[in-house]
Amino acid sequence: MNEQIRAREVRLVGPEGEQVGIVPLERALQLAADVDLDLVEVAPMARPPVCKLMDFGKFKYESALKAREARRNQQQTVIKEMKLRPKIDPHDYETKKGHVVRFLKAGDKVKVTIMFRGREQSRPELGYRLLRRLESEISELGYVEAAPKQDGRNMIMVLAPHRATKAAAVAAVASRGGAPRDRAAEGSAAPEAGETAAAGDTGTVADNSGE
């Protein structure tokens, strides 16, 4: 910045983004002094380096404000897990789907796990169809971030909320005057009926139907 710049000439950009052109460093420094602004190197690896006329103190202040606002509005992504059996009862399926919908509306990702046991392992298409059905029925709220894949006795798919869904979740938190959810606070809350807390960021809802 300013006298710390070592190049003999620079490609100068004006305070409003206008292209001034390639000028000697001394000329660029004089122009900066004439308008009481700083000469800031914004692309030092370019040849010649690109410099811009700006109020560097104001720039740093505004950047800090934006970063603080972004941190305040940030909602940490939590991954929930939903476990189902390939021959799940229709009523149980609707209950589990309701949990998935609730998680997505809260801005969380959902890891859906189909658990195969015994002879069910020879029918992976049952799990695949179930996951595709779930994907279709929650498509307005989320999308498949990780396609279904076999993992030992399980088949796993990861759902993520659409950008609009997550934005609505952030807005809902803001409207209640609450801070973005943090993991420590979430971990201290009592789990709902049918839910068990897992290690790390994952909340698990296990399905024991069909056993």
TAGIVEN-V219942 format. One record per backbone hydrogen bond with DSSP energy under -0.5 kcal/mol. NH is the residue of the N-H (numbers start at 1). CO is the residue of the C=O. If there is no record, write none. Layout:
BEGIN
nh: [NH | NH]
co: [CO | CO]
END
This chain:
BEGIN
nh: [2 | 4 | 5 | 10 | 11 | 12 | 12 | 13 | 14 | 17 | 20 | 20 | 21 | 23 | 23 | 25 | 28 | 29 | 30 | 31 | 32 | 33 | 34 | 35 | 36 | 37 | 38 | 40 | 40 | 42 | 42 | 43 | 46 | 50 | 51 | 52 | 53 | 54 | 54 | 56 | 59 | 60 | 61 | 62 | 63 | 64 | 65 | 66 | 67 | 68 | 69 | 70 | 71 | 72 | 73 | 74 | 76 | 76 | 80 | 80 | 81 | 82 | 83 | 84 | 86 | 88 | 93 | 94 | 95 | 96 | 97 | 98 | 99 | 100 | 101 | 102 | 103 | 104 | 105 | 106 | 107 | 108 | 109 | 110 | 111 | 112 | 112 | 113 | 113 | 114 | 114 | 115 | 115 | 116 | 116 | 120 | 121 | 122 | 123 | 126 | 127 | 128 | 129 | 130 | 131 | 132 | 133 | 134 | 135 | 136 | 137 | 138 | 139 | 141 | 142 | 143 | 145 | 145 | 146 | 149 | 151 | 154 | 155 | 156 | 157 | 158 | 159 | 160 | 162 | 166 | 167 | 168 | 169 | 170 | 171 | 172 | 173 | 174 | 175 | 176 | 177 | 178 | 186 | 187 | 188 | 188 | 189 | 189 | 195 | 196 | 198 | 202 | 203 | 203 | 204 | 205 | 206 | 206 | 208 | 211]
co: [39 | 1 | 2 | 23 | 49 | 10 | 21 | 51 | 18 | 14 | 12 | 18 | 12 | 10 | 21 | 8 | 24 | 25 | 26 | 27 | 28 | 29 | 30 | 31 | 33 | 32 | 54 | 38 | 52 | 40 | 50 | 50 | 43 | 43 | 11 | 40 | 13 | 38 | 52 | 54 | 55 | 56 | 57 | 58 | 59 | 60 | 61 | 62 | 63 | 64 | 65 | 66 | 67 | 68 | 69 | 70 | 74 | 181 | 78 | 109 | 203 | 111 | 205 | 113 | 115 | 85 | 89 | 90 | 91 | 92 | 93 | 94 | 95 | 96 | 97 | 98 | 99 | 100 | 101 | 102 | 104 | 103 | 78 | 159 | 80 | 110 | 157 | 82 | 111 | 112 | 155 | 84 | 113 | 114 | 153 | 117 | 118 | 119 | 120 | 123 | 123 | 124 | 125 | 126 | 127 | 128 | 129 | 130 | 131 | 132 | 133 | 134 | 136 | 138 | 138 | 160 | 143 | 158 | 158 | 156 | 154 | 151 | 114 | 149 | 112 | 146 | 110 | 143 | 141 | 162 | 163 | 164 | 165 | 166 | 167 | 168 | 169 | 170 | 171 | 172 | 174 | 173 | 182 | 183 | 184 | 185 | 185 | 186 | 192 | 204 | 202 | 199 | 79 | 201 | 196 | 81 | 194 | 204 | 206 | 208]
END
